[in-house]
Structures are given as C-alpha cells and as structure tokens.
Amino acid sequence: MTGTKRKITIPVSIGYGLTDIMGGGAFTVIGAWLLFYYTTFVGLSPLEAASIVAIARIVDAIISLFVGTFTDHFYKNTLGKKFGRRRFFLLIGSPLMLVYALLWLNGMNYWFYLSVYLAFEIIAAMVLIPWETLPSEMTKDFNARTKLSTGRMFLSATGTFLATFIPGLLIGYLGEDSAEAYLINGIVFAVVFMICVLISWKVTWERELTPEMLAELEQARSASRINILGLFKEYLSTLKVRAFRKHLAIYLLSFTAKDIYNTVFVFFCVYCLQVSSAFAGSLLSMSIIGLPVTLVAGFAIIKFGPSKLYVFAYSLMMLCLGGFLLIYLFPSEQKALLLIILAGIYQIGRCVLEFTPWNVFPFIPDIDEMITRERREGLFAAVMTFSRKTTVAIATFVVGFILQEGGFVKGSQIQPQEAVQTIAMTLFIGTAGLLILALWQALTFHLNKQTHKIFVDEIERLKNKGAREAVTPETRKIVEDLTGVSYEKLWPDMDAQNAKSPRATHPLAE
C-alpha cells in the first residue's frame, strides 16, 4: 500500500503496533531470563552468558548501521517497487521469527547459543529498523503519528506483560527446576511474533514516490554505489542535530537503566530477597499496569510534552528503587505485599519511560529536513538501533563481569554473601545512576506538539519560496534550538548542494 492520504484509524494503529509485541516481548524475556537460564540450567558462567548477548549485539549493531540506509534506497529495485522499501522486510522477516525458539534449547554448547542469538538479533533488526520508520512514511500529522506510536506502545506493553507473566506461570506449573518451561515459552512466543509481524506488513503503507526519489531512481548505477566513508559521515551527521543528540542520550541512558534492572532483578529476588523465581516473574508481570498507563500517556504527551513525562517516569522509578533497597536492608513480614506494591508502581514509571522516546522519534526527521532538505528516517532509525544495541551489549557484559568478579557461583541455589551484595548494589547503583543522567538531559529537551507545529509550518513556508528574512523571532528561536544550527545555515540551496557530487551530501556531513 502507498499514499499518505489514508486515514490512521485505531485498527491501523493496532495492526502497526503488533510488531512491538516482538520488539518489546522478545527482548524483555531475553533481558529478564536469558542470563538466569544460561547460568542456572545450561551451566554457563555469568561472563560466558553475558558475552553471548554482548558479542551478538555488537556484531548486529554494526550490521544494523547499513540496514537503515539500505531500506532508504530499496525502492530502486523490483522488490522494493512491488512490496515497498520498508514493508518488504516485514514480509520476509515474519517466518524467520521462529528462530527465537532455538535460544531456549537445553544441552547445547556456547557456540550454538551465540550463533542462534546472533541470527535472531540480525533478523529482528531487519524487521524493526524499517518498521520504526513507518509512522513518518504513513502521515505527517503530529496527532496521527501519536496515535500510531500509542498503538505501538500499548502493544509493546502487552508484549512486555506476556513476556514476564507467561514464563512465571510456566515455571510455577512445571517447577523451579524445569528447563522445559523456558523452551515451551520460546516456542509459543516465536509463533506469536511471526503472526504479529505479518499483520503489521498487511495493514501499513508507505509514501508515494516523490519526483526527487524518481529522479534519483533514474541516476546511473555508478552514482548510487555505497561509499562506506560517506555513509559513516552521514551517520555522524545525525549527531549534529541538537534535538536528536538529546533524544538519543535520553533514550540510551534510560533504556540501559531499565536493562540493568531487568537483567539483575530475578537474581536480586532469588538470592537477595530469598523468594522464588516464579514470584520474581509475577513481580515483573506487574507490567500489565502498562496497558492503561500507555493510553493515558498518549494523551499526556500531547498535553504536557515529552520532558514532563520523562521527569515523572524517572522520579517514580528511583522512588521504587529506594523502596527495594529498604526491603533488602530491613526485611519485613510484609515483604511480599510491599514488593508487589513497589513492583506495580515501578512499572508505571517504566511504561512511561518506554512510551515517550518512540513517540518523539517520528518527529526527529522533520528537524533534520530543515538542515538537509532530505528525508532520512531510515538513517536515524539505524543510528538509534546501532547505539542502543551497542550500549545494551556493553551493559550486559559489564553486569556479567561484575557478577562473576563478585563471587557468583554458576548453578548454585545458594550464593556467598559477597555475591549477594554485588547483585544488590548492581541493581541500585547501576539503574539509579543512569536514570539521574537521563533526567538531566530531559530537563532541557524542548521538542513537543507546540514547537513541532511551529517548526513544520516554517518548513512549509520555506518550501513555498517564503523569504528567510520574514521569519519571526519566536520561530527562529525554536528552529535554532531544535536544530542546533544558526538559521542562516539552514534550508540549503539544493542546486548548489547537488552540484557537489552525484549523491548529494549536506553541510553538516562535511
């Protein structure tokens, strides 16, 4: 399907968002259970288990850098013309979701788990990077994009809930010592992921080919060959967009904080608080609270803007971390009840944390268009994916290293006191420290519905040959704040730009 005139309905928003049941669900299960499963049942050390995630995600992150640009230009070939430069990858990625089940086979060696996990990461990137650009393809309207993002995050919250609830349910039914619970969970989710991605492919559409895109299609093949050095310059050029720099910092710091929490939480519950892994899964499944919270957040981001939502989310999560620390230091007879309450409140903050960045992302290419006069959604999605996977890889490896150096004994149900303290401090210091840094960035982030409207109105004015000198002081201030570039250097002359090379570059890429 093509055409930006189609209406963004609730069914379309849900159909688009279904892919994030995979995006949210698969990596929630991996973050919460994979290290615990590999160290408890497979017999890998914490460092070996963490290195699987780290190595696979670093390799995948490098590959992901090229996926965005590849999809940006995929319309040049027959498959792209027929199936869409973005949506084609959803179509072929759907059946490949079944690879996810292989992660949970027991009795294999280190290299098997590394190979399978690397394959799944690459498949997921091949689906998620082009899929993340679709709101920008489908509509330019702030509210319509917010509807798509809200549908996405509602389904992501659903995936997160299922990814924590179902494993806990299976472990409780089959027993704490059952490795089969993890395999059954993997098979169920692999089938669900396959169906969800296929539905997203069916209900979405892309922009019509513009004259500029058609003109590029007619260029000689030699002019469209990938210049690796130029490609990396383009990636680096995204970081010169102030709004994107802040957005990326907020995204990476807060999501890495959440990753540390998810990775360590089951260890914390089992070894520090002396509760079962099934109960730990039940606490994580309090993420069901995210379903109504996502709907409320969809209205709140329009009314209050991203910055205030960030402050709310981070403050709530740090408050709950303090509560977990008190329960660890001062055990209570009401421990179970207090943990349920704190876990529920934490999930409200986590849901808002996850919801907000991906509602902001579709508007970043609009800021970039003022600088480059290009639409580079795939490029920005690739940079975000690369950065995210790199930081997750580093964080996971560091957590594994800290646990191993802290005295953690693989396969043991009882850990030495040194290891218990290491687990607790990793959870509190690692998560809270990164949230504080994210909060610092969020307080100076000014992209919201009001500023975005003023910004895109200015783009339209310039497209219609409006005079630069006619810009209002308020608009100039907003444009310069979001771009980080002097107004005089924005909206470059395309004739002069195209004369530089067969494949146009832009001022900030030099």
ABEGO torsion letter per residue (X at the ends): XBEAABBBBAAAAAAAAAAAAAAAAAAAAAAAAAAAAAAAAAGBBAAAAAAAAAAAAAAAAAAAAAAAAAAAAAAABAAAAAAEAAAAAAAAAAAAAAAAAAAABBGBBAAAAAAAAAAAAAAAAAAAAAAAAAAAAABABAAAAAAAAAAAAAAAAAAAAAAAAAAAAAAAAAEAABAAAAAAAAAAAAAAAAAAAAAAAAABBBBBBBAAAAAAAABBAAAABBBAAAAAAAAAAAAABAAAAAAAAAAAAAAAAAAAAAAAAAAAAAAAAGBBAAAAAAAAAAAAAAAAAAAAAAAAAAAAEAAAAAAAAAAAAAAAAAAAAAAAABBBAAAAAAAAAAAAAAAAAAAAAAAAAAAAAAAAAAAAAAAAGBBAAAAAAAAAAAAAAAAAAAAAAAAAAAAAAAGBBBGBABBBAAAAAAAAAAAAAAAAAAAAAAAAAAAABABBAAAAAAAAAAAAAAAAGBBAAABBAAAAAAAAAAAGBBAAABGBBAAAAAAABABBBBAAAX
